[in-house]
Amino acid sequence: MDIQLTEEKERAARSKRIMMWLGVVSIVMMFSGLTSGYVVLQADNYWVKFDLPYGFWISTAVILASSVTMFLAMRAVRKNETNKIKYFIGLTLGLGILFMGMQCKAWSQLIYQGNFFVGKISDLRGEYGKDYVIMNQGAQLNFIDGNFYAASDKSLAEPLNEKINHKFNTASGYLYVLTALHFVHVFVGIIVLLVVLFNAYSNKYSSENPVGMEVASIYWHFLDGLWVYLFFFLLFIR
C-alpha cells in the first residue's frame, strides 16, 4: 500500500514538472517570435534609439537578487530548515514586488521622455543626439536647422520631417509590449509565491515533499533568466 502511494506521488510530481516545462517552452516560443519581429521591424522602419530608463537597470539587479533568495529557499527545503524556507520565500516575494514597482517606474520615465505605447515620433522630448536618435536602415539621421535628413543626403536636398512626424514610434511600442508581457508573467509568479509562502507557514515543504517549491523555483528562475535576456536584447539590439 505504501509503495503504491509512493508511486502515485512520484507520478503526480513528474506530471507537475512536465507541465511546468511545457509552459516554459511555450513562453520561450512566444518571446522568441516577438523579439524576431522586433528585429524585422527595426530594419524596415524609422527607428527611435534611446537609452533604457534607469528603472530597468535597477529592476534587473532586483530580479537577479530574487533568484539568489529563491535558490536559498530551495536549499532550505532540502535541508528541512523550516524557518529559513519562510524567510527566503518572503524575501523573494518582496523582491518580486519591488521588481514590479521598478518596472512601473521605468514606464513612467519612458512616458516623461515622450516614448508612449501608442505615440508618434513627433511626441519625443529631449535633445536629438543626446536623449535620442532616429535610425533608418542602420544609419542615423542627421538633424540640421530643425530638419531631419538621411545620412546619405549630403546636399540636404530632401528634409524628412513630414515623413517622420507621421510615423508611429514603433520602438517604444514594442518595448512596452515585451516588458508588459514579462510583467504579467511576474504577476503570476507573485501569486505562485504567495501560495508557496502560505504552504511554507503550513509546514508543507520538506526534503521528502519538495515538489511545490521545485515547480515554483523553476518558474521563478525562468522569469529571472527571461528578463535578463530581454534587458540585454533591448540594450544592444536597439
C-alpha positions in Angstrom: 0.0 0.0 0.0 2.8 2.4 0.9 4.7 1.5 -2.3 1.5 2.3 -4.3 1.1 5.6 -2.6 4.7 6.5 -3.2 4.4 5.7 -6.9 1.3 7.8 -7.1 3.1 10.8 -5.5 6.0 10.3 -7.9 3.7 10.3 -10.9 1.9 13.4 -9.7 5.3 15.2 -9.1 6.5 14.2 -12.5 3.3 15.5 -14.1 3.7 18.8 -12.4 7.3 19.2 -13.5 6.4 18.3 -17.1 3.5 20.8 -17.1 5.8 23.5 -15.9 8.5 22.8 -18.5 5.8 22.8 -21.2 4.7 26.1 -20.0 8.2 27.4 -20.0 8.8 26.2 -23.6 5.6 27.9 -24.8 6.6 31.2 -23.2 10.1 30.9 -24.8 8.5 30.4 -28.2 6.2 33.4 -27.7 9.1 35.8 -26.8 11.3 34.4 -29.5 8.7 35.3 -32.0 8.2 38.8 -30.6 12.0 39.5 -30.5 12.4 38.2 -34.0 9.6 40.5 -35.1 11.3 43.4 -33.3 14.5 42.8 -35.4 12.5 42.7 -38.6 10.6 45.9 -37.9 13.7 47.7 -36.8 15.3 47.1 -40.3 12.2 48.4 -42.2 11.2 51.4 -40.2 12.3 54.8 -38.9 13.5 53.5 -35.5 14.0 55.6 -32.4 17.1 54.8 -30.4 17.2 55.9 -26.8 18.8 54.9 -23.5 16.9 52.5 -21.4 15.4 54.1 -18.2 17.4 53.5 -15.0 14.3 51.8 -13.6 15.1 48.8 -15.9 18.7 48.7 -14.7 17.6 48.6 -11.0 14.8 46.1 -11.7 17.5 43.8 -13.3 19.6 43.9 -10.2 16.5 43.2 -8.1 15.3 40.2 -10.0 18.8 38.7 -10.0 18.8 39.1 -6.2 15.4 37.4 -6.1 16.9 34.4 -8.0 19.5 34.1 -5.3 16.9 34.1 -2.5 14.8 31.6 -4.3 17.8 29.3 -4.6 18.4 29.7 -0.9 14.8 28.9 -0.2 15.1 25.7 -2.2 18.2 24.7 -0.4 16.5 25.3 2.9 13.8 22.9 1.8 16.3 20.2 1.0 17.8 20.7 4.5 14.5 20.8 6.3 15.2 24.3 7.6 11.7 25.4 8.2 12.3 29.0 9.4 14.7 29.7 6.5 12.2 28.4 4.0 9.7 31.0 5.2 12.3 33.8 5.4 13.8 33.3 1.9 10.4 32.8 0.2 9.2 36.0 1.9 12.3 37.8 0.7 11.8 36.5 -2.8 8.2 37.7 -2.7 9.3 41.2 -1.5 11.9 41.5 -4.2 9.4 40.4 -6.9 7.0 43.1 -5.8 9.9 45.6 -5.8 10.8 44.5 -9.4 7.2 45.2 -10.5 7.4 48.6 -8.9 10.6 49.5 -10.7 9.1 48.4 -14.0 6.3 50.8 -13.4 8.9 53.5 -12.6 10.7 52.7 -15.8 7.4 53.1 -17.8 6.8 56.5 -16.2 10.3 57.6 -17.2 9.5 56.5 -20.8 6.3 58.5 -20.8 8.2 61.5 -19.5 10.6 61.2 -22.5 7.6 61.1 -24.9 8.0 57.4 -25.6 4.4 56.3 -25.4 2.8 52.9 -26.0 0.9 54.3 -28.9 2.7 57.5 -29.9 4.3 59.2 -32.8 8.0 60.1 -33.3 6.9 63.8 -33.1 5.9 63.2 -29.4 9.6 62.7 -28.4 11.1 65.1 -25.9 14.7 65.9 -25.3 17.7 66.8 -27.3 18.4 65.0 -30.6 21.7 63.2 -30.5 21.8 63.2 -26.7 18.5 61.9 -25.5 17.5 60.0 -28.7 18.4 59.5 -32.3 16.4 58.2 -35.3 17.8 55.4 -37.3 16.8 54.3 -40.8 18.3 51.2 -42.5 21.0 51.1 -39.9 22.1 54.7 -40.4 21.5 57.6 -38.0 19.5 60.5 -39.5 21.2 64.0 -39.4 19.3 66.8 -37.7 20.3 70.2 -39.1 18.5 73.5 -38.5 15.3 71.8 -37.3 15.2 69.3 -40.2 15.9 65.6 -40.4 18.0 64.3 -43.4 19.0 60.8 -44.4 22.7 60.0 -43.7 23.2 59.7 -47.5 21.7 63.1 -48.3 24.9 65.1 -48.2 23.4 68.0 -50.1 20.5 68.3 -47.6 18.1 68.3 -50.6 15.2 66.3 -49.0 14.0 67.1 -45.5 12.3 64.1 -43.9 10.2 65.9 -41.3 6.8 65.4 -42.9 7.5 61.7 -43.4 8.9 61.1 -39.9 6.4 63.1 -37.9 3.5 60.9 -39.0 5.3 57.7 -38.2 4.5 55.8 -35.1 7.2 55.3 -32.5 7.4 51.5 -33.1 10.5 51.1 -30.9 8.8 52.3 -27.7 5.6 50.5 -28.6 7.4 47.2 -28.9 9.4 47.9 -25.7 6.1 48.2 -23.8 4.8 45.0 -25.3 7.9 43.0 -24.4 8.2 44.4 -20.9 4.5 44.3 -20.1 4.1 40.7 -21.2 7.0 39.8 -18.9 5.3 41.9 -16.1 2.2 39.8 -16.5 4.1 36.6 -16.1 5.9 38.1 -13.0 2.5 38.9 -11.6 1.5 35.3 -12.0 4.8 34.4 -10.3 3.9 36.7 -7.3 0.6 34.8 -6.9 2.6 31.5 -7.0 4.9 32.8 -4.3 2.0 33.8 -2.1 0.7 30.3 -2.3 4.1 28.9 -1.7 4.6 31.2 1.3 1.2 30.1 2.7 2.2 26.4 2.3 5.6 27.1 3.9 3.8 28.5 7.0 1.7 25.4 7.0 4.9 23.3 7.0 4.1 21.5 3.8 7.6 21.5 2.3 10.4 19.3 3.3 13.2 17.2 1.7 10.6 14.5 1.3 8.0 16.8 -0.2 9.8 19.5 -2.2 7.7 19.4 -5.4 5.6 22.5 -4.9 8.8 24.5 -4.2 10.6 22.9 -7.1 7.9 23.9 -9.6 7.8 27.5 -8.2 11.6 27.7 -8.2 11.7 26.6 -11.9 9.2 29.2 -12.9 10.8 32.0 -10.9 14.3 31.3 -12.2 12.9 31.1 -15.7 11.3 34.6 -15.3 14.7 35.9 -14.0 16.5 34.5 -17.0 13.9 35.8 -19.4 14.1 39.3 -18.1 17.9 39.3 -18.3 17.6 38.1 -21.9 15.0 40.9 -22.7 17.1 43.5 -20.9 20.3 42.8 -22.9 18.3 42.3 -26.1 16.8 45.8 -25.7 20.1 47.2 -24.6 22.1 46.0 -27.6 19.7 45.4 -30.4 18.1 48.8 -30.2 
